[in-house]
Amino acid sequence: MEPSFNISGPCVPGEHYMLSPAARLTQVMHLIDERKLFTLHAGHQTGKMTCARWLVKHYNQGDRYFCTWVDIQAARENPAWDARRSIC
């Protein structure tokens, strides 16, 4: 499959044309190394999810951190959803 330009959702390397988020995340990685809190806050369709997924993959390739991805969008879209029942 030939790469294409993505206009919705996260970018997938090899599937979409994209630049590595690494250069944009050096300050975030510094905060992580210092055990500081941070937020990824930006406008719609600016690469927040792509960056977050890249961070998870990057840190899971090493042996210092174990990262996981949790998408809580379902709770926002369905206020009646009860996370306590889904986790067990």
C-alpha positions, 0 to 999 in steps of 0.5 A: 500500500502506498502512503497517503495524507491523513486528514482524520485520526492518528497517523500510522507510520508506513500508512500515512505520510508523516514526520517523526514526532521525536523532535517536537517531544524533546521537552516532554521526554525531559519532563518524563525523565524528571517525573513531572506532569504534562499535558498535550493540549492543542487544537483539533487534528494537530497530532496529539494522539499521534504524539501520545502513541509515539511516546508509548512506543518509544518508551516501551522499546527501552527497559526503563519505563512501561507505558500503556495507552488508555483512551477514555473517549468512550466515557465522554461520548457515553456518560452512562458508561461505567468504567468500574464494570469494564475494568474488572 
